[in-house]
Amino acid sequence: MLKKIILFFYLMVLIYMGVATVIEKYHGTDYVSQHVYGSWWFTTLWAILTAVAVIYFVRRKVKKAYIVLMHLSFVIILAGALLTHITAQRGVVHLRMGETSNVYIDKGADNGLKEKTLPFSIRLNRFSVKYNEGTRAATDYVSEITIIDNSGKRDATVSLNKIYSHSNVRIYQSSYDEDAGGSYLSVNNDPYGIPVTYLGYALLFVTLVWMLLSPKGTFRSLLRTTTTKRAMMLPLLMCSTLFMPAESGQTANAAPVLPKESADRFGKLLILYNDRICPLETFAIDFTKKLYGERQYNGYTAEQVLTGFIFWGVEWSKEPIIKIKNGPLKESLQLPDYCSVNTFFNNDMGGYIIGPYLNEYYHGNNDKFHQDVAQTDERLQLIMEVRQGKLMKLFPYTKGSTTWYAPTDKLPDYIPEEQKQYIQDIFSLLYEDALAANYGQFDEIVQKMQKYQIRYGAKSVPASHRVTAEHLYNAVPMPTILFMINLTMGILCLFLTIFNRKQRLPLLVMALSFAALTFFIILRWLASASIPLSNGYETTLFMAWIIMLVTFVTYRRFNIILTFGFLMSGFFLLVSHISYMDPQITPTMPILISPLLTAHVSIIMMSYALLSLTFICGVMALFMRSRASELQLLSRIFLYPAITCLGLGIFIGAIWANVSWGTYWSWDPKEVWALITLMCYAAALHTSSIPMFRRPMPYHIFMIVAFLTIIMTFFGVNYFLGGMHSYA
């Protein structure tokens, strides 16, 4: 009876949390904080589940120490959360520079704002935003403060990921005024909940690792049992559809372009783009892909396309380079697959043919047709800004700090007149040489521009190894190539497995694929100057990398893993191409610059990679039921380290959040769905309490269904629910 009660409340908690994230999408964070997560009955639900689970656990007389301590850690964590909920005090202090206050604003459980006092006063001496040199990409927000109490005065600095504590009150950098003349500081007083919760975290870390290493544990027993080298067969999961560029209409006369060598040399210039200094070729590639969907157009490189619009704007406005996706805009205006700029300008139809619809969009009409209109207008505006030179921020000048200017920018008075003239006239000289086909002179001017950038760019010019890394990174679309190779090899390995053939060649291909992806990730790391784990595109690549690494580690024991590794890594590399994934390199958000975050994301991604392999085992078992038991064994071997990584990753993330934001758990949708994922998969470990999981087919079906929680956590939150983690 107790078991049924536990299962009922366990499911209730899972369902309730999942529904709450959807409610938050439509009613807002404040609403769910007050009516759901902060409600007495949500706390009661957890309390009942915990109490009944403890009674059941005691009655079972569990003797393994690590199991007892692991379950105790969850009780301690929940107790700490309850103490935080009951006793913690949080609020925000708003200070203008030079202002002193001991008052903070507390948002109570009823969502009302209340003024409360601190046991000391805070004076804001100075607030500043630190930027990457030569850009407006913030790296940190810093408040220099003075703490004043009966014992005297203390100067302190508070910034992102750097807190200051005084009298049990922790002070965090929260936000700032638009004019940078004031700062918002979060204050948090939680002397009881944090130490209790951290004790639970520490105990959990130890016992999760203990679970894997214990000689008498289930995981080690599974490894000892698995000595068979019998081949296990994999169903045909997927067919890879190669991305072939669609044919577009060719103009009667080829568009004028620079020779490839001159365009490439022009692409080696540096530019301020995406709030960072990078090679112009990076902007050219993004520009071409934004318009055409591919890195090249009709045999022209991205640099040739960009310079074509710069120097031959009229001629290139006739080129059908703008890709029109299937949808209501294309259907309503009967547009071809590829349009030119001129397509959208027709005097007989009133000039700018999508202008009236764009006006409707800005007045609130947000259906799919008007969204397509806005996206098309965005691409046309991009072309116009390139033709006008507004985006060509190629000219740095340093006076204290470095600023990069475009030829059309209003230049400050402190720049010498001679340099102003150079910046404003240089493109006219390039234009004359391009039209006159005087490419030797054109190349000389570009070479002088490179020297100008190095001379006046000061510290904003990236190191030569970073520039070289980005050139190599841009040279080959590695994920595109590797996803086609890996999916193809996965299907080939399937047939080799079926016919009991040796897989030496696939193993070599896997090694080369792994090396290529590793090299690609390292290049992105060097180019961005930050570990590439800050967005969906980067974490998807990392997932593929982890899967290939796991393949090498386990191949000798399980030959079938080679097939799994190819298919799943190929799948994640394919996912990196979906429209929601943005491969552009952008500066890392300041709050994400933390070693704790790096560990958090890396470990979480490792867990998801392992759990994706349990999904493959499940799908395979549906087709090959005679091998279901063997596949269950393999799946459980993946499951234990996956649960360990997921648990460690979640709670390292909680510690990072506590250091950065002052709260270790915010009920953000990503946090909630990660917890749901952990709770779902953890259920499959309880084979003694839930006999269903001892049988292969129910186990596999459960693992297939459980994989939906990963899809929701990894994709659904990012692209549907949003929240603080929507950048991930």
N, C-alpha and C positions, 0 to 999 in steps of 0.2 A: 504493500500500500504506500509506504514512504517513497518507494522508487517512482511510482506513478505521480505522486504529488510533486516530487522534484522535477520530473520531466515536464509536467504541466507548467510549473512556474518558470522553468528554464526556457520553454518555448514562448511563454508570455513575455518574458524579458526581451528575448530576441526580436519577436514581432513588434513589441512596443517601441523598441529603440529604432528599428527600421522605419516604422510608420512616422515616428517623430522627426526623422531627417527629411521626409517628404513634406510634412506639415511645415517645417522650418523654411522650406523652399518658397512656400506661398504666403506664410504668415510672419516670417521674420524670426531672427534669433531671439529677440527680447520675449516674443510670445512663447516660444517653446521653453526658454529658460525659466519663465514664471509658471506656465501651466503644465509643463511636462517634467523636465529634469529637476526643477525646483519644487515640485509638488510633493505633499506628504505621502500620497499613495504610491508614487514611484519609489520613494525611499522605503516605504513599507513592503513593496513588492520584493526589493532586493533583500530586505531584512528577513522576510519569510523564507525566501529561497536559501539564504545563508543558514538560517536556523535549522531548517529541515535537512539540509545537506550535511550539517555538522552531526546531527543526531544519527542519520543514516551511516555516515562515515565511522562514527564511534561504534555503532552496532556491528559493523563488518569486521572490527578488530584488525585493521590493516597493520602489518608489522614492518613493512619496508620503510626505513627511516626517511628516505628522500621523498617518498609519496606522501607521508604524513606531513613533513615540513613544507612540501610544495602546496598542499591544500591549506595548510596553516597560513602560508604567505598571502593567499588570496583573502582569507579572513582578516588578516592584519591590514592589507591594503584597503579593504572595504571599511574597516574600522577607522583608518586614517581619513578616508574620504568623508565619513560621517562626522568626524571631529572637525574637519575643514568646513563642512556644510553648516555646522552648528556654531562654531566659535570664531572662524576666520573673519577678519574685517578687511575689506578692500575698497579702494576709491581712487579718485584722481585729483591731483593738485594742479591748478593752472596758474602759472606765474609769468608775468612780463619781466623783462630784464631789469634788474635793480629792485624788484618787488619782493617783499618778505611776507610769508603767511604760515599759519599753523592749522589752516582749515582745509579739509578735503571733502569732496562730494562723493557720497556713497549711494549707489543705486540699490535700494532695498529689494527684498523678496517680492514686494508688491509693485515693483518697477517704479517706485517713487524716488525722487532725488532728495537726499537729506544731507545737511551740513554737519560734519563731525570734526573734532579737534585732534591734532596729533600731540604727543608728549614733548614735542620740540617744534621749532620753526625752521622753515627752509627759505633761503634767499637765493634767487637766481642771479648769478653774476654775469653769466654769458651763455648764449646758445649759439651753436655753429653747426653747419652741415659740411661734412667733408666729401669731396668729390674725387673721382678718378681724374688724374691730371689731363687737362685739355678737354674734358667732357662735362656734361651736367648729370652724369650718373653718380648718384650718392653712394658712398661707401659706409658712412656712419652719421648718426645724429648725436651730438654731444652737448650735455648740459653741465656747466660748471657751477656748483652750488656751494653754499655755506650752511652748515647745520648749527643752529643756535639753541642752547638749553641752559639749565642752571650751572652746568659744569664748564661752560665757555663756548667757544666757536671752533668748528672744524670744517676745513675746506675739503670738498670731495668732487669727483667727476662721475657722472652717470651717462652711459651710452648704451647702444644696442648690444646685447649679450654681455654687458658689464653692469652689475647692480651694485648698490651701496646699502649696507645695513646699519641701523642705529636704533638702539633701544627695542630690539625685536621687530622693528619695522624695516621692511625691505623696500627700496626705492628703485623704480625702473623708468627707463626712457620710453614714453608711450607715443607722443605725437608732438606737433609744434604748430605755431601760427603760420599762416600763409606768408606773412612778411618776415618770417624768421626772427621776429622780435620777442617771441614768447615760447614757452615750452609746457607741455602736458606731462606730468610725472605720475606714474601709477604707484600707489603705496599698498603694501600688503602686510598684514600682521596675522600670521598663522603659526603660533609657537607650538601648538599641540598636533595639528593634523600632519604637517610636513615630516617631523621626525618619525612618527608612527608609520606613515606611508612609505618613507624611504627605508625603514626597517623591513617592511614587507617586500619592497623592490629588491633589496639586497638578498633576502632569503630566497626570493624567486629566482634571481640570477644564479645563485649557487645550486639550487635544486634542479633547475632546467639542465644545466651542464652535468650535474650528478646523474640525471636520468639517462644521459647518453653514455656516460663513462662507467656506470656501475656494472661490474662483471655479472651480477645476478639480476640485472634489469632486463626488461623485455627487449629493448633495442639490441643489446649485445647478444641475447639469445637468438634473435632473428638473424643476426649476422653469422652466428655459428651454424645455424640451420641451413643457411644458404650456401651450400657447397656444390650444388648441381650446376652444370654448365649447359643444361639442355636449352636449346634455342626456343625462345618464345616468340610467337608470331604476332604481328601488328596489323590491324585492319587498315585498309586504304582510307586515311582520314580526310585527305584534302588533295585537290589538284591545284597546282600553281598556275595562275594566269599571268603570263609575262606582260609587263608594262611596255607596250609598243606605242611609240608616238603616233598619234592620229595624223593622217595626212591633211594638210591644209591647202587651201587654194593658192596657187602660185600666180604672182603678178606677171604680166606679159614681159616686163623688163626687170632684170635683177636690180634690187635696191643697191644704191651706192654704199660702199663700206670702206673702212680702212683696211689695208693689208693685215693679215693675222699677226704678223710680227709687231707692227706698230700698235695695233689694238692691245696686244698682250703687254707691250711696254707701258702703254697708258694705264693698263689695269694694275701695274705694280705700284702706282702712286698710292699714297695713304689718303684716307678720307674719314671724316667724323660721320659715323653711321651707326644707328642703334645705340647711341650714347657710348660709343667706344671708338678708338682709332684702329682702323683695320685696312687691309688692302682694298683698293677700289674694285678689284675683281670680285670680291665678296658681294659688294653692292650690285655689281653687274649681273651676277648669277641670280641673286634674289629678285632683281628687277625683271629679268627675262622669265624666270619661273612664275612670278606674279602675273605676268601678262599671258604667257604661252603655256605654262604648265610643265615646261621642260627647260633644261639647262642651255639648249641650243635652239636656233630657229633656222630652218631651211639650210643647214650646213654652216651657218654663221655661229661663231662663238658668242658667249654672253657679252664679252667686251666689244665685239663688233656690233652687236645689237645696240648696246648702250651708246657707243660713239656714233652709230648711225642716227639715232634720234637726236644726239647733241649737234652734229654737224650737218645732217641732211634731214632735218625735221619734216619738211614738206613732203619729200619723197617717201620717208618712212611712215608718214600718216596714211599712206595708201596701202600699206602692207597688212594683210589679214592675220595679225599676230595676237589679237585679243581673243582668248578662248572663251566661248559662251557655253556654260553648263546647261544641261537639259533642265527645264523648269518653266514656270509661267512666263518669265520675261522673254525667253527664247520663243515660246509658243505664241504669245500674244503679239509680238512684233515681227514674227516669222523671220528670225535672225538665223544666219548660217552658223556652222560650228565655230568658225573663226571670222572675226570682223576686224576691219581697220578702224582707225580713229575717225576717218571721214564718214564711215557708216553712220555715226551718231550725230552728224551735222548735216542738215538738209534744209535749205531755205524754203523749199516748197512745203515742208512740214513744221515750219515755225522756228527753224534754227536747231537748237540742241534738243533732239527728239525725246530724250528721257528727262529733260528739265522739269516739265510739269509733274511727272511722277516722283521725281526727287523732292520737289516742294511738298508733295503729299506725305512723303516719308518723314520729312522734318517736322511736319505738323501732326505726327503721331500715328500715321498709317503704317503699321509694322508687319503686314502679312508677307508671305514668301515672295510675292511679285515685287513688292517695294524693297525688300531686303536685297533681292537680286539687282535691282536698280541701284541701290546704294553701293553695292560691291563693285558694280561696273563703273559707276562714277568715280569710285576711289582709284581704280586703275587708270582711268582717263586723266584724272588729276595728277597722278604720279607721272604720267608721260608729259603733261604740260609743265610740271615743276622741273623735270629733267631738261626739257627744251629751253626753259627760261633760265636755267643755271642755278635755281634756288637751292637744290640739294647738293651742289658740288662744293662742299665745305672742305677744300683742299689746301687752304692757306692759313697756317698757324702764325700767331704772333704772341710773344711772351713778354708780359710786363707784370711781374709778381706771379701771376698764374697765366696759363696758356689758353687762348681761345682760337678756335678754328673758324675761318670765314669762307663764305661763298663769294664769287665775283659780284653778285647782286646785293650783298649785304651792305647796310650802312656802316661804314668803318669808323671807329672812334678817332677822335682828334689826335690822340697821342701816337698814332702810327705815322711815321714819317711820310711826307707827301710822295716821295719816290716809290716807296713800297705800296702805297695806296694805288698809284698809277699802274704798278706792275700787276697787282691783284685784279684790277678792273679791266686791264687791257689784254692780259695773256691769252684769254680764250679767243679774242679777235685774231691774234696772230696764228693760233692753232687752226682756227676756222679757215683763214686764207690759205695756209699750207695744205690743209686737207682737201679743199676744193681745187687747188692747183696741182694736186697729186705730188706735191713736194715733200715726200715722206721722210727724206733724210733730214731736212730742216725741222719737220714736225718732231722727229725723234730727238733731235738736239734740244728743242724747247722742253720736251717732257723730261729729259735728263736734268736740265737746269731746275725744273720744278721739284724733282726729287732732292736735289741738293738744297734748295730753298726750304723744303719741309724739314730736313734734318737739322739745318742751321737754326731755324726759328721755332721748331717744335719743342725744343728743350726736352724735359722729362716726359712729355706726353707721347713722344714717339716710342712705340713698343720696341722691345729688344729684338735684335736681328733673328734670334732663334725662334721667337714667337711669330714673326712675319714669315719666316721660312716654313714653320709648321702650318700656318694657315694656307700658304700657297700649296703645300702638299695635300692638306685637308680638302682644298677646293678642287684639286686636280682630278680626283676620281670619286664618283658617287658610290662609295663602298657599300653602304647598306643595301642599295638597290641591286648591286651585283651579287652580294652575299645571300640575300633572301631568295633569289632565283636559284643560286647554286645549292643552298642548303635544302630547300624544298625538293628540288630535283633529286639530290642525293638521298634524301629521306625515302622517296618513293623507290629509288634504285635499291637501297638497303633492304626495303621491305621484300622485294623479290629475291634478293640474295639470301635473306633469312628463310624465306619459304622453301627455296631450293637447296638450302644447306650449303651454300657456297662461302668461301673465305671472303673476308671483308678488308683486305689489306689496303686496297686503293681508297675505299671510303674513309678509312682511318687516316690516311695521309691527307685526303681532302679536308677532313675535319680539322686536322692540325694546321693546315694552311689557312683555312677559314678563321679559325680561332686567332691565329697570329695576325691576320689581316684586320680583324675587328679590334684586337688589342691595340694595334698600331694606330688605327683610326681614332679610337677613344683617347689614346695618348696625345695625338695631334690636336684633337678638340680641346683637351685639357690644357695643353700648352698655348693654343691660340686664345682661349678665353681667360687664361690665368686663374682658373678656379676648377675644382673637381666637377666633372660633368654629371651631376646628379640633381640638378635644380629644377628640371621641368619634365613633362611627360615624354618628350622625344628622347632625352638623355637617359631616363630611367628605363625606357623600353629597350634601348640599346644595351644597357647594363644587364637587363634580364636575360637577353640573348647570350651575352658574354658569360653570365653565371651558369646558364644551362650547358653551354659548351664546356665550361670548366668541370662541372659535375660529371659530364660524359666521360672526360678523361680520367677522373678519379675512380669511377666505378666500372670502366669498360672491361677490365680483366675479369671481374667477377660476373658481370652481366653483359654479354655481347650485344643483347637486344637494345641496350641503352644507346648504342650508336644511332639506331634508327630514331629513337625518341629524341635524341639530341639534335639531329638534323631537322626533324619536323618542327619541334617546338622553338628552336632558335630561329628557324626560317619563318615561323609564324610571327614571332615578336618583331623580327626585322621587317616583315610585311606590314605589321600594325604601325610601325614607325612612319609609314607612308600615308596613312589616312589623313584626311584634310584637317582634322583637329590638331594633329601633331605639327608643331612649328619647329623646323630644324635650324632656324636662324640662331646664331650665337649672340646672346645679349648679356649685359652685365648682370651679375648675381645680385638679387635683392639683398640689402644690407643685413636684414634679420636672418638671412640664410647662411651668412658667413660664420660658421661655427663648426668645430670638429665633432661636437655631439650630433649635429644634424647629419654630417657625413656618415658617421657610424650608424645612426638611426636608419637612413635611407638604404645604405648598403646592405644591412642585415635584413631589413624588410624585403628588399628585392630578392635576396637570396632565398628567403622563405617562399615568396610567390613563385619563383622559378621551380623550386622543389615540389610545391603543391600542384603546379601545372603538369608535372610528370605523373602525379597520382591521378590526375584527370585523364591523361593519355592511357594509363593502365586501365582505368574504368571503361573508357570507350572501347578499348581493345577487347576487354573481357566480354562485352555485349556481343561481339561478333565471334569470338573464339572461346566459347564457354568451357571447352575441355581444358583450357589452360587458365581458367579463372583463379584457381587456388595459387598457382605459381605467380600470377600477376598480383594477387592480393599480398603475397609475401613481399614482392618487390615494392609495391605501393606503400606498405607499412614501413619498409626500410627508408623510403623517402619521407614519410609522414613524421617520424620522430624528430629528425633534425629540422624539418620545416616548422613544426610547432615550437621547438626551442628557439629558432631564429625569429619567428613571429612574436613570441612572448618577449624576448630580449629587445627586439626592435621597437615594439610598442612602448615599453617602459623606459627605454633610453630616450625615446621621443618625448615622453612625459617629463623626464628630468630636464631635457633641453627646453621644453616649454616653460617649465618652472623658472629656469635661469633667465630666459629671454622675456617672458610675459608675466611672470609672477603667479602663474597658476599651472599646476601639472596636469589638469584635466579640464577642458572647456566644453565638452560635449559638442565639439565641432563635427560635422558630418563624416569627415575622413577618420577621425578618432573613433567615432561610433561604429562605423562599418568595419574598421580594423578589429575592434573588439568583437563584433558579431562574427567576423571571419574566424578569429581565434576560438571563440566559444563553439562554433559549429564544428570545426575540425577537431577540437579537443574532445568532443563527444565520442569520436571514432576511436580514441585511445582506450575508452572504458569498456573493453570487451568482456570483462567479468561481470560488470553491472548491466550491460546491454548486450545480451547474447546474440542479437541480430548481427552485430558486427563481426562475429566469428565466422559467419557464413559468407562465402565469397561474393555471390551476386548482390545481396542486400548491401554489403559493404561498398561494392563498386558503384552501385546506383547512388548511394549516399554521397560518395566522393564526386560523382559527376554533378549532382545537384549543388553540393557545397561549393563547387568551383564558381557558381553564379555569384557568390558573395565576394570572390576576388575580382570578378569582372565589375561588380558594382563599386567595390572599394577603389579599384585602379582607374576605371573609366567613368562609371556613373557619377561619382562624386565630382570628379574634375570637370566633366562636360555637361552635367545636369544639375546637381545639387549645389555646387559651389562651396563657399566657406573659406576659412583661413588657408586651407590646404589646396585651394583650386589652382595654385601655381604648379603643383606637383603632378 
